[in-house]
Amino acid sequence: MHFKKIKLISCLIKAFVPAALITVFSVFTGCSVEPAKIQQPEQVRKKEPYIKIGIMETSSPVNFMINNRSLITSYDGSFIAKGLKKSVWQAQAKIISPPVILYLLVAGSMSSYENAEDMVVDLNKRGIPSFILPVKKKDVFSFEKDGNKKIFRVCLQKKFYSRQEAAEFQSGIENKIETFIVKYEAKKAEGKITLKNIRTGQIFESSNPVYIKGSSVKIFNVPVGKGFHWESSETRTYPEKISLQLDSSGRLVVINILPVEEYLKGVLPSEMPDTFPIEALKAQAVAARSEALAKIGHAHKQDPYDLCADVHCQVYSGLTKKSKHTDRAVKETRGLVLWNNHKICDAVYSAVCGGHTEDAKNVWGGQDTEYLKGKYDGPYFLKQKYGSLQNESNLRKWIDRSPPAFCNSTGSVPSSLNYTKKYFRWEKTVTQDELEKSVKKTTGQDIGMIKELEVLSRGVSGRIIQMRIWGTKGSVLLNRELKIRKALSGTTLWSSCFYVEPGYTVSGIPQTFKFKGAGFGHGVGMCQTGAAMMAIKGASFIQILNHYYQGSRLKRLY
C-alpha cells in the first residue's frame, strides 16, 4: 500500500511538474525519468573531424623526445629528417623580421555586414569613430542555412601598440561604451624553425611548418595553469601528429593535430577525476565535446590552432593522464553533443558552483543564452529560503551557511570528492601590500593604498560582476568576474561569489582584507561536483545534462 502511494505521487508529479524539477525529484526519490531523445542532425558527418590544439607558445627552445621511429617533414610532405626511437630534439624560432602587432577595441561582433554598418553609423553620430573588420570563421560543423562564413567586428578607429595602452584607453571610455580588446596582426613575423638533434648535433631549418608523424612525442616543461594557484610546468606525452609553427609574433607554437574523440580522451581526466561516477564522466564527455566544437572559429581566431590546451579553453594533457574509466565515458557518448537553436551548445562548466550557477551573459557579456541561465543547484526550497542572491543580505546568509546544494560535499562522500570540500565555502585573507601589488599588476594602474572594495553589481549566483576599488590615489573599475578574481589575488581568487571584511586599520587604511566566499570557477553551466553528487544519488548522464543545460537537446553528429 505504501509503495502504491509513492508510485501515485510520482505519476502526479510527472503530469504536472516541469521536467527539470522531475529530474531533481528523481535524484532524491530514486524514481526514473524518461531520457531525452537523441536526435540525428539534418546533416550527418560520417567521419569525425580533426582538431588542432595549441600545446604551448614560446620564444625559448622546446625540448622533446620522439618515442618511436617517425618522419619529420615540411607541411607539404617534403622530407627533413628521420626521428629515431627515443631521440631527443630541440626546436627554436629564428626571427628574420619582427611582426607589427596592434590592439583594437571591439564594440560588437555581428553576423551580418548590414548590422555592423548600422552600429558604425550610430557610433560615429556619438562621436566615436569606428570601422568594420571582417573575420573569417573556421567552424568544424556549420548548419547555418545562409552559409555565412564571416563575422563582422565593429572596432574603434584608434589603434594601440600594447595591450596595456588599449586597456588604459578602454578604462577612460567605459562610461560611454563597453568594449573588449583583440590582437590584430598588421604584419606577420617572418622567420625559420630550427631543429637540433641533441645526440648527433645535426641542425635542420625550415621556413614552413614542421610535422612529426608516426609517433607519440614527449614534450618537456609544458606550462600548466598559468595565472592560477596550481601554475607549474610538466612533462607530457602527446599522440601523433605534432606540428611546429611560428605564430604571428614570431614565437614557436607546438600544436597537436588529432581526431576529436582522441582529444577528448586527453581532456576528460584533466577536467574531472577518473574516479568520479561513470554517469558524471559521460555528462562531462558530452559537455566537453560540445564546448570544443562550438568554440572552434571563435576562441583563437588569430592563432594557427583551434583551441589551446589550458584553462582558457579546456585542459588537455594528451596521453599523460589517460585512463580506462574516462576512455569508456568518451566511447559510450561518441559523437553526442548538446544542441540548441540549430547550433552546437557552448556547454561550459566549472568545478564547484557553490550552490547556484550563473548566467553566461553576466560572466562574458553578450545576450542571454537559454541553456546557460543561472539557477539554484539543489532542492527547490533553496530559492524559497534564500531568495535573490543579488541582495547583499541574502548573499551573506547564503555564504555563512552550508545549504544542501548538490555540490555541497562537506559531509560523508566518496574519497574522490574530498578535494572539493574546501571550495564549497572558503576564506582567504590578503594583506594591504599584496592587494596593492595585485591590483597594479592586473589593471596597470597605481591607485595607491587600497581603502575600499565597493561591490557595484552581482550576478544571479551572487558572483560580483562589477566592482570599484578605491585607493589613496584614485580608483579603478573592474568588470567581469575573472578580472575581479585576478585583481584581488596574485593566484586568482577561487570565485567572485564573496563578501569582504576589512581587517584592522592604520590611519583609516585597512591592513588586511578577508574574503569569505563560495564555489570555485565562473559557475556557468554544469557544476562538475554537483554532477558527481547527482550521479552518486542515481542520476543518469542525460538527467545531469538536462538539469544544467535546460532547453538543450542531445544530437549525434557522427
C-alpha positions in Angstrom: 0.0 0.0 0.0 2.8 2.4 0.9 4.5 1.6 -2.5 1.3 2.3 -4.4 1.1 5.8 -2.7 4.6 6.6 -3.7 4.0 5.5 -7.3 0.8 7.6 -7.5 2.6 10.7 -6.2 5.4 10.1 -8.7 2.9 9.9 -11.6 1.1 13.1 -10.4 4.4 14.9 -10.3 5.3 13.8 -13.8 2.0 15.0 -15.0 2.1 18.5 -13.5 5.6 19.4 -12.6 8.2 20.8 -15.2 10.7 18.2 -16.4 13.7 20.0 -14.7 12.1 19.6 -11.3 11.2 16.0 -12.0 14.9 15.4 -12.6 15.7 16.9 -9.2 12.9 14.9 -7.5 14.1 11.7 -9.1 17.6 12.1 -7.7 16.2 12.2 -4.2 13.5 9.5 -4.6 15.1 7.1 -7.0 12.2 7.4 -9.4 13.2 7.1 -13.1 12.9 9.9 -15.6 12.3 9.2 -19.3 15.6 10.3 -21.1 15.6 13.0 -23.7 15.5 11.7 -27.2 18.8 11.6 -29.1 18.2 13.1 -32.5 20.1 12.9 -35.7 21.1 16.3 -37.1 20.0 17.3 -40.6 23.5 16.8 -42.0 25.3 13.8 -40.5 29.0 13.6 -41.0 30.3 10.1 -41.5 33.8 11.0 -40.2 34.7 12.8 -37.1 36.7 16.0 -37.6 40.3 16.6 -36.7 41.2 19.4 -34.3 44.3 21.5 -33.8 45.3 22.0 -30.1 47.9 24.6 -29.2 50.1 23.0 -26.5 52.5 25.9 -26.0 53.8 29.2 -27.4 57.2 30.3 -26.5 60.3 32.3 -27.5 62.5 29.8 -25.7 63.8 26.5 -27.0 61.5 23.5 -26.7 63.0 20.1 -25.9 61.1 16.9 -26.9 61.6 13.2 -27.3 60.2 11.2 -30.2 59.1 7.9 -28.7 59.2 5.7 -31.8 60.5 5.8 -35.3 58.9 8.7 -37.2 59.3 11.1 -40.1 59.9 14.8 -39.7 58.6 16.7 -42.8 57.7 20.1 -44.0 54.0 20.9 -44.3 53.9 19.8 -47.9 55.4 16.4 -47.1 59.0 17.3 -48.0 61.5 15.2 -46.1 63.5 17.0 -43.4 64.9 14.2 -41.1 64.2 10.8 -39.6 63.1 10.7 -36.0 64.7 7.7 -34.4 63.2 5.9 -31.4 63.9 7.8 -28.1 65.8 10.5 -29.9 65.8 13.9 -28.2 65.4 17.2 -30.1 65.4 20.9 -29.5 63.2 23.3 -31.6 63.5 27.0 -31.6 62.1 30.0 -33.5 64.6 32.1 -35.5 63.2 35.5 -36.3 64.2 37.2 -39.6 61.8 40.2 -39.5 59.7 41.2 -36.5 55.9 41.5 -36.5 53.7 44.6 -36.3 51.0 43.8 -33.7 48.2 46.3 -33.0 45.5 46.1 -30.3 41.9 47.1 -31.2 38.9 47.9 -29.1 35.9 46.0 -30.3 32.4 47.4 -29.6 30.5 44.5 -31.1 30.6 41.4 -33.3 27.8 40.9 -35.9 26.8 38.1 -38.1 25.7 40.4 -40.9 27.5 43.3 -42.5 24.4 45.4 -42.5 24.0 45.2 -38.7 27.7 46.1 -38.3 27.2 49.1 -40.6 24.3 50.3 -38.6 26.4 50.2 -35.4 29.2 52.1 -37.1 26.8 54.9 -38.1 25.4 55.0 -34.6 28.9 55.2 -33.0 30.0 57.9 -35.4 27.0 60.0 -34.5 28.0 59.7 -30.9 31.5 60.9 -31.7 33.1 57.5 -31.5 34.9 56.9 -34.9 34.8 53.2 -35.8 35.2 50.8 -38.7 34.2 47.2 -39.7 36.8 44.4 -39.6 35.6 41.1 -41.2 36.8 38.0 -39.5 36.7 34.6 -41.2 35.1 31.7 -39.3 36.8 28.3 -39.1 33.9 26.2 -37.7 34.2 22.4 -37.9 30.4 22.0 -38.1 28.2 24.6 -39.7 24.4 24.1 -40.1 23.6 27.7 -40.9 21.3 27.9 -43.8 22.8 31.1 -45.1 26.3 29.6 -45.2 27.8 32.8 -43.7 31.5 32.1 -43.0 32.3 35.5 -41.6 31.6 37.7 -38.6 31.9 41.5 -38.7 33.6 43.2 -35.8 32.9 46.9 -35.2 36.3 48.3 -34.0 37.1 51.8 -32.7 39.3 53.7 -35.1 42.1 54.3 -32.6 44.7 51.6 -32.6 47.3 50.7 -29.9 50.7 49.2 -29.9 50.3 47.4 -26.5 47.5 45.8 -24.6 48.2 48.0 -21.6 47.8 51.1 -23.7 44.5 49.8 -25.0 43.3 48.8 -21.5 44.0 52.4 -20.2 42.0 53.9 -23.1 39.3 51.4 -22.6 39.0 52.4 -18.9 38.7 56.0 -19.9 35.6 55.4 -22.1 33.9 52.7 -20.1 31.1 55.2 -19.2 30.4 55.8 -22.9 30.7 52.3 -24.4 31.6 48.7 -23.4 34.4 47.2 -25.5 36.8 44.2 -25.5 40.4 44.1 -26.7 41.6 42.0 -29.6 45.1 41.5 -31.0 45.4 42.4 -34.7 48.3 41.4 -37.0 49.2 44.4 -39.2 52.2 42.4 -40.3 53.2 38.9 -39.5 56.7 38.0 -38.3 59.0 36.2 -40.8 61.4 33.5 -39.6 62.5 29.9 -39.6 62.2 26.9 -37.3 65.5 25.3 -36.3 65.6 21.7 -35.2 68.6 20.2 -33.4 69.2 16.5 -32.8 70.7 16.6 -29.2 72.7 13.4 -29.6 74.2 14.0 -33.1 74.3 17.8 -33.1 72.7 17.9 -36.5 70.7 21.1 -37.2 67.9 21.4 -39.7 66.0 24.5 -40.7 62.6 25.1 -42.3 60.7 28.3 -43.4 57.5 26.3 -43.3 55.6 24.5 -40.6 57.2 21.2 -39.5 55.3 17.9 -38.8 56.3 14.9 -36.8 54.3 11.9 -37.9 54.2 8.2 -36.9 55.0 8.5 -33.2 53.8 10.0 -29.9 56.0 12.8 -28.6 57.1 13.6 -25.1 57.4 17.4 -24.6 59.4 18.7 -21.6 58.4 21.7 -19.4 54.9 22.3 -20.7 53.3 25.3 -18.9 50.2 24.4 -16.9 47.5 26.6 -15.2 49.1 30.0 -16.0 47.9 32.7 -13.6 46.1 30.2 -11.2 47.2 28.8 -7.9 48.3 25.5 -9.4 50.6 27.1 -12.0 53.5 24.9 -12.9 55.2 23.0 -15.7 55.0 19.3 -16.6 56.4 16.8 -19.0 53.6 15.5 -21.1 53.2 13.0 -23.9 51.0 13.7 -26.9 49.7 11.4 -29.7 50.7 11.9 -33.3 50.8 14.2 -35.0 52.8 17.2 -33.8 53.2 20.4 -35.7 55.8 23.1 -35.1 54.9 26.6 -36.5 55.6 30.2 -36.0 52.8 32.4 -34.8 52.2 36.0 -36.0 54.6 37.4 -33.3 57.4 35.0 -34.2 57.1 32.7 -31.3 57.4 28.9 -31.7 54.0 27.2 -31.4 53.7 23.5 -30.7 50.4 22.0 -32.0 48.8 18.6 -31.6 46.6 17.6 -34.6 44.3 14.7 -33.8 40.7 13.4 -34.1 38.1 15.0 -31.7 37.4 11.7 -29.8 41.1 11.2 -29.2 41.4 14.8 -28.0 38.5 14.2 -25.5 40.4 11.2 -24.0 43.1 13.7 -23.0 40.6 16.3 -21.8 38.3 14.2 -19.5 40.9 13.0 -16.9 42.4 16.6 -16.9 39.0 18.2 -16.2 37.3 15.6 -14.0 38.9 12.9 -11.8 38.6 9.5 -13.4 37.3 8.2 -10.0 34.1 10.1 -10.4 30.9 8.1 -11.2 30.7 7.0 -14.8 27.4 8.9 -15.4 29.1 12.1 -14.3 32.1 11.4 -16.6 29.7 10.7 -19.5 28.0 14.1 -18.9 31.4 15.7 -18.8 32.3 14.0 -22.1 29.2 15.4 -23.9 29.8 18.9 -22.4 33.5 18.9 -23.4 32.8 17.7 -26.9 30.0 20.3 -27.3 32.2 23.1 -26.0 35.2 22.1 -28.2 33.2 22.0 -31.4 31.2 25.2 -30.5 34.4 27.2 -29.8 36.2 26.4 -33.0 36.4 29.6 -35.0 35.7 31.8 -32.0 38.3 31.1 -29.3 41.5 31.6 -31.2 40.7 33.3 -34.4 44.2 34.8 -34.9 46.1 31.7 -33.9 47.3 28.7 -36.1 45.3 26.3 -33.9 41.6 25.8 -33.0 41.8 25.6 -29.1 44.5 25.9 -26.5 45.4 23.2 -24.1 44.8 25.1 -20.9 42.1 26.6 -18.7 41.1 29.3 -21.3 39.6 26.5 -23.5 39.8 23.1 -21.8 42.7 21.4 -20.1 44.2 18.8 -22.4 47.1 16.7 -21.2 47.5 14.3 -24.2 48.3 10.7 -23.2 49.7 11.6 -19.8 46.6 11.1 -17.7 44.6 8.7 -19.9 42.5 6.1 -18.1 40.1 3.3 -19.0 37.3 4.9 -17.0 37.4 8.2 -18.9 38.1 6.5 -22.2 34.9 4.5 -21.6 32.9 7.7 -21.0 34.1 9.1 -24.3 33.4 5.9 -26.2 29.9 5.5 -24.8 28.9 9.0 -25.8 30.7 9.1 -29.2 29.6 11.9 -31.4 26.9 13.2 -28.9 26.6 17.0 -28.5 24.2 19.3 -26.9 22.1 21.3 -29.4 20.1 24.5 -29.2 18.6 26.8 -31.8 20.2 24.9 -34.7 23.7 25.2 -33.2 26.0 23.1 -31.0 25.9 24.4 -27.4 29.0 26.0 -25.9 28.5 23.8 -22.9 30.9 25.4 -20.5 31.3 24.1 -16.9 33.0 24.9 -13.7 34.4 22.9 -10.8 32.1 23.9 -7.9 29.3 26.4 -8.4 28.8 26.9 -4.7 25.1 26.0 -4.8 24.0 28.4 -7.6 25.0 28.6 -11.2 25.5 31.9 -13.1 24.1 33.5 -16.2 26.6 33.3 -19.0 26.0 37.0 -20.0 27.0 38.1 -16.5 30.4 36.5 -16.9 31.3 37.1 -20.6 28.8 39.7 -21.7 26.6 39.4 -24.8 23.0 38.3 -25.0 21.1 35.8 -22.8 21.8 32.2 -23.6 18.8 30.0 -22.9 20.8 26.9 -21.9 23.2 28.8 -19.7 20.9 30.5 -17.3 21.8 30.5 -13.6 19.7 28.6 -11.0 19.9 27.1 -7.6 21.8 23.9 -7.8 19.7 21.7 -5.5 16.3 21.3 -3.9 13.6 23.8 -4.8 13.2 25.1 -1.3 16.7 26.7 -1.5 15.2 29.5 -3.6 12.3 30.0 -1.2 14.6 30.1 1.8 17.4 32.4 0.5 15.7 34.4 -2.2 17.7 36.5 -4.7 21.5 36.3 -4.1 21.9 39.7 -5.8 20.7 41.0 -2.5 23.7 41.6 -0.2 21.9 40.5 3.0 20.7 37.3 1.4 24.1 36.7 -0.1 25.9 36.9 3.2 23.5 34.4 4.9 24.0 32.1 1.9 27.8 32.2 2.2 27.8 31.9 6.0 25.8 28.7 5.9 26.1 25.2 4.4 22.9 24.7 2.4 22.2 21.2 0.9 23.1 22.1 -2.7 24.2 19.3 -5.0 27.9 20.4 -4.8 27.9 20.5 -1.0 30.3 17.7 -0.5 31.2 18.6 3.1 29.6 15.5 4.6 30.3 11.9 4.1 31.2 11.4 0.4 33.5 9.1 -1.6 37.2 9.9 -1.2 37.4 11.1 -4.9 35.3 14.1 -3.8 37.2 15.0 -0.7 39.3 17.6 -2.6 36.1 19.6 -3.5 35.1 20.2 0.1 37.4 23.2 0.6 35.8 25.0 -2.4 32.1 24.9 -1.4 32.7 27.6 1.3 36.1 29.2 1.8 38.0 32.2 3.3 41.1 33.9 2.2 43.0 36.9 3.8 45.3 39.1 1.8 47.5 41.9 3.2 47.3 45.6 2.1 50.7 45.2 0.3 49.6 42.0 -1.5 46.4 43.7 -2.7 48.2 46.8 -3.8 50.6 44.8 -6.0 47.9 42.6 -7.4 45.6 45.4 -8.4 48.5 47.3 -10.0 49.7 44.2 -11.9 46.2 43.3 -13.2 45.0 46.8 -14.1 48.2 48.6 -14.9 47.1 51.4 -12.6 48.7 52.6 -9.4 45.8 53.8 -7.2 47.9 53.8 -4.0 46.9 52.1 -0.8 43.5 50.3 -1.0 40.8 51.9 1.1 37.6 50.1 0.0 36.3 47.4 -2.3 32.9 48.5 -3.4 30.5 46.0 -4.9 28.5 47.6 -7.7 26.8 44.6 -9.3 26.2 40.9 -8.6 25.0 38.2 -10.9 22.2 35.8 -10.0 24.5 33.4 -8.2 25.9 36.3 -6.1 29.1 36.5 -8.1 30.4 40.0 -8.4 30.4 41.2 -12.0 31.3 44.8 -11.3 33.5 46.3 -8.6 35.2 49.7 -7.9 38.4 49.6 -5.9 39.1 52.9 -4.1 42.7 53.9 -3.2 44.5 56.8 -1.8 45.5 58.0 -5.3 42.2 57.3 -7.2 40.0 54.3 -8.1 39.7 51.7 -10.8 36.6 50.0 -12.1 36.6 46.2 -12.7 34.2 44.5 -15.0 33.8 40.7 -15.3 34.3 38.1 -12.6 37.7 36.7 -13.7 39.3 40.1 -13.9 38.0 40.8 -10.3 39.3 37.4 -9.1 42.8 38.1 -10.6 43.0 41.7 -9.4 42.3 40.7 -5.8 44.8 37.9 -5.5 48.1 37.1 -7.1 47.0 33.4 -7.5 43.4 34.3 -8.6 40.5 34.0 -6.1 38.6 30.8 -6.3 35.3 32.6 -7.1 33.9 36.1 -7.3 31.0 35.0 -5.1 32.3 36.5 -1.9 31.9 39.4 0.5 34.7 41.4 2.2 35.6 42.0 5.8 38.3 44.7 6.2 40.8 44.0 9.0 42.5 46.3 11.5 43.2 49.8 10.2 46.1 52.2 10.4 45.2 55.9 9.8 41.9 54.7 8.4 43.6 52.3 5.9 42.7 48.5 6.3 45.9 46.4 6.6 44.2 43.2 5.7 41.1 42.1 3.8 39.3 38.8 4.5 37.3 37.3 1.6 34.5 34.9 2.6 33.3 33.1 -0.5 31.5 30.2 -2.2 32.5 28.0 -5.1 35.4 27.6 -7.5 35.2 28.9 -11.0 32.9 31.1 -13.0 29.8 29.0 -12.1 28.3 28.9 -15.6 26.8 25.7 -17.0 27.4 22.3 -15.4 28.8 22.2 -11.9 31.2 19.2 -12.0 31.0 18.5 -8.3 27.2 18.8 -8.5 27.2 16.4 -11.4 29.2 13.8 -9.4 26.8 14.1 -6.4 23.8 13.7 -8.7 25.3 10.6 -10.2 26.0 9.1 -6.8 22.3 9.6 -6.0 21.3 7.7 -9.1 21.0 10.3 -11.9 21.9 9.4 -15.5 24.2 11.5 -17.6 21.1 12.7 -19.6 19.4 13.8 -16.4 22.5 15.6 -15.3 22.7 17.4 -18.7 19.0 18.2 -18.6 19.5 19.8 -15.2 22.4 22.0 -16.1 21.7 22.9 -19.7 17.9 23.5 -19.8 16.5 24.0 -23.2 19.2 21.9 -25.0 18.8 18.6 -26.8 21.2 15.7 -27.4 22.2 15.0 -31.0 24.7 12.7 -32.6 27.0 14.3 -35.2 28.9 11.2 -36.3 
